[in-house]
Amino acid sequence: MLLVWLYGVMSVGAVSRSALQIATEFGRAPLAYTLSALAAVVYVFITYTLVRGGETARRAALVCCAAELVGVLVVGTWTVLDPGAFPDATVWSKYGFGYVFIPVLLPVTGIMWLRKAGVRRPSPA
């Protein structure tokens, strides 16, 4: 339940932030704001699949968590190595520094939980 709650909070935060930034100052940092919007979409989808439940949703969430982790690592590294490419921060900048590193910890936790949940299958009666 905590994982669903955290993804829900990140969804609201990322959607709100990216919508405001895209609506008011997109020309200032289009790459950063587009990446924040992408992060928002990923968070919303993962939240939905976690709430929905079921094996198909679990697999979809697992794939999205892995993609999210790759995104956080790529964007995080990019923002550390070339900070000039990002005039403003994204959700995943510096591995989620602006979000207390939750963006890098959340997919790792999600992957671990989803893999464990996939192992726990009821035995045939």
C-alpha positions in Angstrom: 0.0 0.0 0.0 2.9 2.4 0.8 4.3 1.8 -2.7 0.9 2.8 -4.3 0.7 5.8 -2.1 4.3 7.0 -3.0 3.7 6.5 -6.7 0.4 8.4 -6.3 2.2 11.3 -4.6 4.9 11.4 -7.2 2.2 11.3 -9.9 0.4 14.3 -8.5 3.7 16.2 -8.0 5.1 15.4 -11.4 1.9 16.1 -13.3 1.4 19.4 -11.5 4.9 20.6 -11.9 5.3 19.6 -15.6 1.8 21.0 -16.5 2.6 24.4 -14.9 6.1 24.6 -16.4 4.9 23.6 -19.9 2.0 26.0 -19.7 4.0 29.0 -18.4 7.6 28.7 -19.4 8.1 25.9 -21.9 10.5 28.0 -24.1 12.9 28.3 -21.2 13.8 24.6 -20.8 11.7 22.5 -23.2 13.9 19.3 -22.8 13.6 19.5 -19.0 9.9 20.1 -19.0 9.2 17.4 -21.5 11.2 14.9 -19.5 9.3 15.9 -16.4 6.0 15.3 -18.3 7.3 11.9 -19.4 8.2 11.0 -15.8 4.6 12.1 -14.8 3.1 9.7 -17.4 5.3 6.9 -16.1 4.3 7.6 -12.5 0.6 7.7 -13.4 0.8 4.4 -15.4 2.6 2.6 -12.6 0.1 3.9 -10.0 -2.7 2.7 -12.2 -1.2 -0.8 -12.7 -0.5 -1.2 -9.0 -4.1 -0.2 -8.1 -5.5 -2.4 -10.8 -3.7 -5.6 -9.7 -3.5 -8.9 -11.5 -0.7 -10.6 -13.2 -0.8 -8.6 -16.4 -0.8 -5.3 -14.5 2.1 -6.5 -12.3 4.1 -7.4 -15.4 3.3 -4.0 -17.0 4.3 -2.2 -13.8 7.5 -4.2 -13.6 8.5 -3.2 -17.1 7.6 0.5 -16.4 9.6 0.5 -13.2 12.6 -0.8 -15.1 12.1 1.8 -17.7 11.7 4.5 -15.0 15.0 3.3 -13.4 16.8 3.6 -16.7 15.3 7.1 -17.2 16.4 8.2 -13.8 19.9 6.9 -14.3 20.3 8.4 -17.8 18.8 11.8 -17.0 20.5 11.9 -13.6 23.9 11.2 -15.1 23.2 13.6 -18.0 22.3 16.4 -15.6 25.5 15.8 -13.5 27.8 15.6 -16.5 26.2 18.4 -18.6 24.3 20.7 -16.3 24.1 23.4 -19.0 21.8 21.2 -21.1 19.2 21.7 -18.4 18.5 25.3 -17.6 15.9 24.0 -15.1 15.6 20.8 -13.2 13.5 17.8 -14.2 11.9 15.3 -11.8 14.9 13.0 -12.5 17.7 15.6 -12.3 20.6 14.6 -10.2 18.9 11.3 -9.6 15.9 13.0 -8.0 17.8 15.3 -5.7 14.9 17.8 -5.7 12.6 15.0 -4.6 14.8 13.7 -1.8 16.1 11.0 -4.2 12.7 9.3 -4.2 12.8 9.0 -8.0 15.8 6.7 -7.9 14.7 4.7 -4.9 11.1 4.2 -5.9 11.7 2.1 -9.0 14.3 -0.1 -7.2 11.8 -0.7 -4.4 9.0 -1.2 -7.0 11.0 -3.8 -8.9 11.9 -5.7 -5.8 8.3 -5.7 -4.5 6.8 -6.6 -7.9 9.3 -9.5 -8.4 8.6 -10.8 -4.9 4.8 -10.5 -5.6 5.3 -12.5 -8.8 7.0 -15.3 -6.9 4.1 -15.7 -4.4 1.7 -17.7 -6.5 -0.9 -19.8 -4.8 -0.1 -23.5 -5.0 -2.6 -25.8 -6.8 -5.1 -27.3 -4.4 
